[in-house]
Amino acid sequence: MLRYIYGDELKDYPKLGQSMFRDRAAQFKDRLKWDVTVDADGFEKDEYDALNPLYVIWELPDGSHGGSMRFLPTTGRTMVNEHFGDLLEGPIRSPLIWECTRFCLNKDASAQAAAALMLGGGEIMRGFGVAHFAGVFDARMVRIYRMTGASPEILGSSGAGTAQISVGLWSFDGASQARLAARSGISPRQSEQWFQQRFGVPLAMKTAISA
């Protein structure tokens, strides 16, 4: 299932949180050879994990991590603005744009996990009134985005081939939801229920229901 958990709540889900940070170490440090820090517990964490971000986590039946993404509003500190500003014409700062980073999949994740996470990202957009996600991605992600039908608008890139790094902007609409739902095998209604279990019915949805 999809869970929506803020950083300061991860202590309530020790198996889920610990396996997420260990999977991040396995993906970013071991497999991709990124210059990231792994602590004595085998966790990959950075300065943005300390800002109480919202995580969307695909939880496996045994309570461990299957995949995750991390979200922060661009009205505060973000990786895009502080480390990849050279790829942009100016900083991204808007209450309607959130940053999405640390897209991570367990090495044994099913083919549906990536689409499930993106479906969860879409629920955040709808529920919090977010118009776009901004994020940094490398060349390997292009195939995954294309496969799931969630390719971004590219704002800027550097490098070439497998070394290319880009900043992208994602939107979400009914057609995107339908594609991701079909790809993940999760019905739109089920996706909405998981979000509502955590945050309740979004204000915009309440307004539509009462109209």
C-alpha positions as CSV (number, residue, x, y, z in Angstrom):
1,M,0.0,0.0,0.0
2,L,1.0,3.7,-0.3
3,R,1.8,5.5,2.9
4,Y,2.2,9.3,3.4
5,I,4.6,9.9,6.3
6,Y,6.4,13.1,7.4
7,G,10.0,12.8,8.5
8,D,9.2,13.3,12.2
9,E,6.7,10.4,12.0
10,L,9.2,7.8,10.7
11,K,10.0,6.8,14.3
12,D,6.5,5.4,14.4
13,Y,7.3,3.1,11.5
14,P,10.8,1.8,12.3
15,K,10.9,-1.1,9.9
16,L,9.6,1.0,7.0
17,G,11.8,4.0,7.7
18,Q,15.0,2.0,8.3
19,S,14.6,-0.2,5.2
20,M,13.9,3.0,3.1
21,F,17.2,4.6,4.2
22,R,19.1,1.3,3.6
23,D,17.5,0.9,0.2
24,R,18.5,4.4,-0.6
25,A,22.1,3.5,0.3
26,A,22.0,0.4,-1.8
27,Q,20.6,2.3,-4.8
28,F,22.4,5.6,-4.7
29,K,25.8,4.6,-3.2
30,D,26.3,1.0,-4.2
31,R,24.5,0.6,-7.6
32,L,24.7,4.2,-9.0
33,K,27.9,5.2,-7.3
34,W,26.6,8.6,-6.4
35,D,28.7,10.7,-4.0
36,V,26.3,10.4,-1.0
37,T,26.9,9.8,2.6
38,V,26.0,6.5,4.3
39,D,26.1,6.4,8.1
40,A,27.2,3.7,10.5
41,D,23.6,2.2,10.4
42,G,23.8,1.8,6.6
43,F,21.4,4.7,6.1
44,E,21.6,7.2,3.2
45,K,20.4,10.5,4.5
46,D,21.2,14.1,3.5
47,E,20.5,17.6,4.8
48,Y,17.0,17.7,3.3
49,D,15.8,14.7,5.3
50,A,16.3,16.9,8.4
51,L,13.7,19.4,7.1
52,N,10.7,17.2,7.9
53,P,9.8,16.3,4.3
54,L,6.7,14.4,3.3
55,Y,7.6,10.9,2.0
56,V,5.4,8.7,-0.2
57,I,6.4,5.1,0.5
58,W,5.2,1.9,-1.2
59,E,5.0,-0.5,1.8
60,L,5.4,-4.2,1.1
61,P,3.2,-6.8,2.8
62,D,5.9,-7.4,5.5
63,G,6.0,-3.7,6.4
64,S,9.3,-3.0,4.7
65,H,10.1,-0.4,2.0
66,G,9.3,-1.2,-1.6
67,G,9.9,2.3,-3.0
68,S,9.7,6.0,-2.1
69,M,9.9,9.6,-3.0
70,R,10.5,12.7,-0.9
71,F,8.7,16.0,-1.2
72,L,9.4,19.6,0.0
73,P,7.7,22.9,-0.8
74,T,9.8,25.1,-3.0
75,T,9.0,28.1,-0.7
76,G,11.7,26.7,1.6
77,R,15.1,25.0,1.1
78,T,15.3,22.6,-1.8
79,M,18.0,20.6,-3.6
80,V,17.1,22.0,-7.0
81,N,17.7,25.6,-6.0
82,E,20.7,25.0,-3.7
83,H,22.7,22.5,-5.8
84,F,21.4,22.6,-9.4
85,G,20.6,26.3,-9.9
86,D,23.1,26.5,-12.8
87,L,20.6,24.4,-14.8
88,L,17.8,27.0,-14.3
89,E,17.2,30.5,-15.5
90,G,16.2,31.4,-11.9
91,P,15.3,29.7,-8.6
92,I,12.0,27.8,-8.4
93,R,9.9,29.2,-5.6
94,S,6.2,29.0,-5.6
95,P,3.5,27.6,-3.2
96,L,2.1,25.8,-6.2
97,I,5.4,23.9,-6.9
98,W,6.9,21.2,-4.7
99,E,10.2,19.5,-5.1
100,C,10.3,15.7,-5.6
101,T,13.7,13.9,-4.9
102,R,15.2,10.6,-3.9
103,F,13.1,8.4,-6.1
104,C,14.2,5.0,-4.8
105,L,13.1,1.4,-5.5
106,N,13.9,-1.7,-3.6
107,K,16.1,-3.9,-5.7
108,D,13.4,-6.5,-5.8
109,A,10.5,-4.1,-6.4
110,S,7.8,-5.1,-8.9
111,A,7.4,-3.4,-12.2
112,Q,4.3,-1.7,-10.8
113,A,6.0,0.1,-7.9
114,A,7.3,3.0,-9.9
115,A,3.8,3.8,-11.3
116,A,2.3,3.4,-7.8
117,L,4.7,6.0,-6.4
118,M,3.9,8.4,-9.2
119,L,0.2,7.8,-8.6
120,G,0.8,8.8,-4.9
121,G,2.6,11.9,-6.1
122,G,-0.5,12.8,-8.1
123,E,-2.7,12.5,-4.9
124,I,-0.4,15.0,-3.2
125,M,-0.9,17.4,-6.1
126,R,-4.6,17.1,-6.0
127,G,-4.9,17.0,-2.2
128,F,-2.5,19.9,-1.5
129,G,-3.4,22.0,-4.5
130,V,0.0,21.7,-6.1
131,A,0.3,22.4,-9.8
132,H,3.7,21.0,-10.5
133,F,6.6,19.0,-9.1
134,A,10.2,20.0,-9.8
135,G,13.0,17.5,-9.5
136,V,16.5,16.5,-10.7
137,F,16.9,13.2,-12.6
138,D,19.6,11.3,-14.4
139,A,19.5,9.6,-17.8
140,R,18.4,6.2,-16.4
141,M,15.2,7.7,-15.2
142,V,14.1,8.8,-18.7
143,R,13.1,5.3,-19.6
144,I,11.2,4.8,-16.4
145,Y,9.3,8.1,-16.9
146,R,8.5,7.2,-20.5
147,M,7.4,3.7,-19.5
148,T,5.0,5.0,-16.9
149,G,3.7,7.8,-19.1
150,A,5.0,10.5,-16.6
151,S,7.7,12.3,-18.6
152,P,8.5,15.8,-17.4
153,E,9.0,19.1,-19.1
154,I,12.8,19.6,-19.1
155,L,13.9,23.0,-17.8
156,G,17.6,22.5,-18.2
157,S,20.3,19.8,-18.5
158,S,24.1,19.3,-18.3
159,G,26.3,16.5,-19.5
160,A,25.5,14.0,-22.2
161,G,24.6,10.3,-22.6
162,T,24.4,8.3,-19.4
163,A,26.1,11.2,-17.5
164,Q,23.3,13.7,-18.3
165,I,21.6,15.4,-15.4
166,S,18.3,17.3,-15.9
167,V,15.8,19.4,-14.0
168,G,12.2,18.6,-14.9
169,L,8.7,19.9,-14.1
170,W,5.8,17.4,-13.8
171,S,2.1,18.0,-14.0
172,F,-0.8,15.7,-13.2
173,D,-4.3,15.4,-14.7
174,G,-7.1,12.8,-15.2
175,A,-5.3,11.2,-18.1
176,S,-2.1,10.9,-16.1
177,Q,-4.0,9.3,-13.3
178,A,-5.7,6.7,-15.6
179,R,-2.3,5.8,-17.2
180,L,-0.6,5.3,-13.8
181,A,-3.5,3.5,-12.3
182,A,-3.5,1.0,-15.2
183,R,0.2,0.6,-15.0
184,S,0.3,0.1,-11.3
185,G,-2.8,-2.1,-11.0
186,I,-4.2,0.3,-8.4
187,S,-7.7,1.7,-9.0
188,P,-8.0,5.5,-8.7
189,R,-10.5,4.9,-5.9
190,Q,-8.1,2.8,-3.9
191,S,-5.4,5.5,-4.4
192,E,-7.7,8.2,-3.2
193,Q,-8.7,6.1,-0.1
194,W,-5.0,5.7,0.9
195,F,-4.5,9.4,0.7
196,Q,-7.7,10.2,2.6
197,Q,-6.9,7.7,5.3
198,R,-3.9,9.9,6.1
199,F,-5.1,13.4,5.4
200,G,-8.9,13.2,5.1
201,V,-10.9,14.4,2.1
202,P,-9.1,17.4,0.4
203,L,-10.9,20.7,0.7
204,A,-11.3,21.0,-3.1
205,M,-13.0,17.6,-3.1
206,K,-15.3,18.5,-0.2
207,T,-16.3,21.6,-2.2
208,A,-17.1,19.6,-5.3
209,I,-19.1,17.0,-3.3
210,S,-21.2,19.7,-1.6
211,A,-21.8,21.7,-4.8
